[in-house]
Amino acid sequence: MLIQKQISIKWLSVALIMCLMFSVNSCGNDDDDDGNGNNVPSYVGTWELEDDGFMQELVITESTFKMTLSLFEEDVWIDLMLVEGSYTVSGDIFTLTVTRIGILREDMSGMDYYTPDHPDWDLILEDEFDMDRTFEVKFKVTGNQLTVISDENGDGFFDPVEEGETFTKA
């Protein structure tokens, strides 16, 4: 029950972290060479952020993203939620479209998955995660770090200090 209490207490902050995680983009050249002669954007890859017993893993392909939030409990990482979707890039802005969400069941027996055709889809996005299906985030890639910035407070300014998260390439 300790895990459930921790999940309940941190649910709102987790939702905010997820919003930040969904956004990943790069201020760098989108035609970087991956060393194999392939032009791959610098933000493509696996990124991680570990903080206070939580791990966020963000996997970005050339057209999709997958974010998994896990909790370290009793020497094991437990996946709490998963968010998947597609994105487009314009400059240093990602426009993210969420296409699937996974949420850990209360009994911790696995995840329940939701897609836009599920009757509770809008309720989950709005009430549980306080997010739109499509939203924008600003990003910057510097070396092996990806900073993702959302406009959480809706003031029109992407503040990297107050609204940003920095991930490290795995």
C-alpha positions as CSV (number, residue, x, y, z in Angstrom):
1,M,0.0,0.0,0.0
2,L,3.0,2.3,0.4
3,I,3.4,2.3,-3.4
4,Q,-0.2,3.3,-3.9
5,K,0.1,6.1,-1.4
6,Q,3.2,7.4,-3.1
7,I,1.5,7.2,-6.5
8,S,-1.5,9.1,-5.2
9,I,0.5,11.9,-3.6
10,K,2.7,12.4,-6.7
11,W,0.0,11.9,-9.4
12,L,-0.3,15.6,-10.2
13,S,3.4,16.1,-10.4
14,V,3.8,13.0,-12.5
15,A,1.2,14.3,-14.9
16,L,3.1,17.6,-15.2
17,I,6.4,15.7,-15.7
18,M,4.7,13.6,-18.5
19,C,3.7,16.8,-20.3
20,L,7.3,17.9,-20.2
21,M,8.5,14.4,-21.3
22,F,6.2,14.4,-24.3
23,S,7.9,17.3,-25.8
24,V,11.3,16.7,-27.3
25,N,12.9,18.6,-30.1
26,S,16.2,20.1,-31.1
27,C,17.6,23.5,-31.8
28,G,20.4,21.8,-33.7
29,N,20.7,20.7,-37.3
30,D,18.0,18.2,-38.1
31,D,20.3,16.6,-40.7
32,D,22.9,15.2,-38.3
33,D,24.8,12.1,-39.4
34,D,24.5,9.1,-37.1
35,G,27.9,7.8,-38.1
36,N,26.3,5.2,-40.5
37,G,25.7,7.6,-43.3
38,N,22.1,8.1,-42.3
39,N,20.7,11.6,-41.6
40,V,19.1,11.3,-38.2
41,P,17.9,14.3,-36.2
42,S,19.8,14.9,-33.0
43,Y,16.8,14.4,-30.8
44,V,16.2,10.8,-32.1
45,G,17.2,8.2,-29.5
46,T,16.6,7.1,-26.0
47,W,16.6,9.7,-23.2
48,E,16.4,9.3,-19.4
49,L,15.7,11.5,-16.4
50,E,16.0,10.0,-12.9
51,D,14.8,12.0,-9.9
52,D,13.8,11.1,-6.4
53,G,13.1,7.4,-7.1
54,F,11.4,8.1,-10.4
55,M,12.7,7.3,-13.9
56,Q,11.4,8.8,-17.1
57,E,12.5,7.1,-20.3
58,L,11.7,8.9,-23.5
59,V,12.3,7.0,-26.8
60,I,12.0,9.2,-29.9
61,T,12.1,7.8,-33.4
62,E,11.9,10.0,-36.6
63,S,8.1,10.2,-36.3
64,T,7.0,8.8,-32.9
65,F,7.6,9.1,-29.2
66,K,7.1,6.8,-26.2
67,M,7.5,8.0,-22.6
68,T,7.5,5.6,-19.7
69,L,7.4,6.7,-16.1
70,S,8.7,4.2,-13.5
71,L,9.1,4.2,-9.7
72,F,12.0,2.4,-8.0
73,E,10.4,0.4,-5.2
74,E,12.0,-2.6,-3.3
75,D,14.9,-2.9,-5.7
76,V,12.6,-3.0,-8.8
77,W,11.5,-0.4,-11.3
78,I,7.7,-0.5,-11.6
79,D,6.2,1.1,-14.7
80,L,3.5,3.6,-13.6
81,M,2.4,4.9,-16.9
82,L,3.2,5.1,-20.6
83,V,2.4,7.7,-23.2
84,E,2.9,7.1,-26.9
85,G,2.2,9.3,-29.9
86,S,3.4,11.0,-33.0
87,Y,5.0,14.4,-33.6
88,T,5.9,17.0,-36.1
89,V,8.8,19.5,-35.9
90,S,8.9,23.1,-36.8
91,G,12.1,24.9,-35.8
92,D,12.6,24.2,-32.1
93,I,8.9,23.3,-31.4
94,F,7.5,19.8,-31.3
95,T,3.8,19.4,-31.9
96,L,2.9,16.2,-30.1
97,T,-0.2,14.1,-30.7
98,V,-1.0,11.5,-28.0
99,T,-2.2,8.2,-29.5
100,R,-2.0,5.7,-26.5
101,I,-1.8,5.9,-22.7
102,G,-1.0,3.1,-20.3
103,I,-1.8,3.5,-16.5
104,L,-0.8,1.1,-13.8
105,R,-3.8,-0.8,-12.3
106,E,-4.5,-0.1,-8.6
107,D,-3.8,-3.7,-7.8
108,M,-0.4,-3.3,-9.5
109,S,-1.1,-6.3,-11.7
110,G,-0.2,-4.6,-15.0
111,M,-1.3,-1.6,-17.1
112,D,-4.6,-0.6,-18.6
113,Y,-4.2,0.9,-22.1
114,Y,-6.3,3.6,-23.7
115,T,-6.5,4.9,-27.2
116,P,-8.6,7.6,-28.9
117,D,-11.4,5.1,-29.7
118,H,-11.9,4.2,-26.0
119,P,-15.0,5.7,-24.4
120,D,-13.0,7.2,-21.5
121,W,-10.2,8.7,-23.7
122,D,-11.2,12.3,-23.3
123,L,-11.9,11.9,-19.6
124,I,-8.4,10.4,-19.0
125,L,-6.6,13.1,-21.0
126,E,-8.6,16.0,-19.4
127,D,-9.2,14.8,-15.8
128,E,-6.3,12.5,-15.1
129,F,-3.5,14.2,-17.0
130,D,-4.9,17.7,-17.6
131,M,-3.7,17.8,-21.2
132,D,-4.9,18.1,-24.7
133,R,-4.5,15.3,-27.2
134,T,-2.2,17.7,-29.3
135,F,0.1,20.2,-27.7
136,E,3.4,22.0,-28.3
137,V,6.7,21.9,-26.5
138,K,10.0,23.6,-27.1
139,F,13.2,21.6,-27.1
140,K,17.0,22.0,-27.3
141,V,19.7,19.4,-27.7
142,T,23.1,20.2,-26.4
143,G,25.6,17.3,-26.6
144,N,24.1,14.3,-24.8
145,Q,21.3,16.4,-23.1
146,L,17.8,17.1,-24.3
147,T,15.9,19.9,-22.6
148,V,12.2,19.9,-23.1
149,I,10.1,23.0,-22.1
150,S,6.4,23.3,-21.9
151,D,4.3,26.4,-21.4
152,E,2.7,25.0,-18.2
153,N,1.3,28.2,-16.9
154,G,0.0,29.4,-20.3
155,D,1.8,32.7,-20.3
156,G,3.1,32.3,-23.8
157,F,6.7,32.0,-22.6
158,F,8.7,28.7,-22.5
159,D,10.7,29.2,-19.3
160,P,13.5,26.6,-19.2
161,V,14.1,27.1,-15.4
162,E,10.5,26.9,-14.2
163,E,8.9,24.7,-17.0
164,G,11.8,22.7,-18.4
165,E,13.3,19.2,-17.8
166,T,16.7,18.0,-19.0
167,F,17.2,14.4,-20.0
168,T,20.4,12.6,-20.7
169,K,21.0,10.3,-23.7
170,A,21.0,6.7,-22.7
